Amino acid sequence: MTQTLEDLKLGKLIGSKRLKLACGLKEFPEEILTLANTLEVLDLSGNHLSELPDAISQLKKLRIIFFGSNSFTVFPKILSACPTLSMIGFKSNKIETVPEHAFPPLLNWLILTDNKIQKLPKSIGNCHLLQKCALAGNQIEELPAEMANCTNLELIRISANQIKSIPEWLFTLPKLSWVAFGGNPASHKIELNSDLESFHWEDFTVNELLGEGASGLIYKAKWNSKNEDIAIKVFKGNVTSDGLPEDEMDISIAAGSHDNLIGVLGKIKNHQEGKDGLIMKLISPSYINLGNPPSLETCTRDVFDETSVFNEDELLKIAKSMASVSAQLHSKGINHGDLYAHNILVNKKAESLLGDFGAASFYNTNSDFAHNIERIEVRAYACLLEDVLGLVSEAQNNNQFGGKWKNLIKDCTVTNVASRPSFSEILEELSRF
């Protein structure tokens, strides 16, 4: 149902649990307070708001707020007084300042992507329920040491900031699984394979759109001089929730060749709008996404279609493939950062392809915390296994087969990050299944 400011003012929305208004608002409509007894989700993205009234704390059932693409320069401290607020989104504002003690007690999902924040408050360390923290595309120079107390943190995006050194404590957080840290002064730089050729944009006939991600558009195309069908990914060029598109392009190239990666055939040059692009192998339409991205309710965990069912042989095949490709990436100092079922394509033979390097980061394999970086991703792998194991029939889960998987998952999720197995060791373990 389309909601309007007029309907709100006329009292037609009384009893609503969700409210979304994008109508050029410059002030917070006080009529929203008439929904105090029921409102749970408030989305005022795409307006011109720059402050919130203290009265917003009257919305006692408010769980989720989105104020993306507004004009806030200061994070509203009054939100700390919202007793049930757990998810906050201020993507693409102009926020420079986040005051101390500005976060509500139940905060578990924070989105501050694409702002101008230079410093985070030390009090973020009090957010003991924080699971997901998106900070890419700011001007943050260092993470407060108090964040080491955020022991429930599972996903963090700190790409495209001004971080001079990545703290070692970050890679000791017991539940951290998905981390993106590229595009910072502290980021590791590598020499890319210069053998990858660039081809003129006009040598391709671009056909239908195959898909769109945060960083770019993927088209089916004809490589005219070779009379070959291929895929082209054209990067948008803007900072995404995960990081910088140029980092994604470099890592896609550096990842190299592997049976479970989508092959990169070349780069695009002379694009009509000056954009970067990659030429990639065209994947058969028989491949579909293994899962769907997390929902507002699941936060960090993927969701799956009811029709998704696997047997033990298929699970083992997918598990070996993803462990193998992850082992190769980490041998090259690449952290995928988004090892999820929704970034894996699979066909009916359980052949799988890992995609989307939007959150990937280079790291120095000789650094003091290189060992732990890989084992952070091992926990993401364990979450993937746990999710897919849940799609295997109950009968198979109750036998000896199910026990082996649960033991492997347990080993990959132990609280002591350094004690987890490497991907190579996981492959050895899987060979005995």
Secondary structure, DSSP 4 states (H G I P E B T S, - for coil): ----HHHHHTTTTTT-SEEE--S--SS--GGGGGGTTT--EEE--SS------GGGGG-TT--EEE--SS--SB--GGGGG-TT--EEE-TTS---B--TT-S-TT--EEE--SS------GGGGG-TT--EEE--SS------GGGGG-TT--EEE--SS--SS--GGGGG-TT--EEE--SSTTS------TTS-EEEGGGEEEEEEEEE-SSEEEEEEEEGGGTEEEEEEEE--S--SS--HHHHHHHHHHT---TTBPPEEEEEES-TT---EEEEPPPPTT-EESSB---TTTTTS-B--TT--B-HHHHHHHHHHHHHHHHHHHHTTEE-S---GGGEEE-TT--EEE---TT-EE--TTSTTHHHHHHHHHHHHHHHHHHHHTTB-HHHHTSHHHHHHHHHHHHHT-SSGGGSPPHHHHHHHHTT-
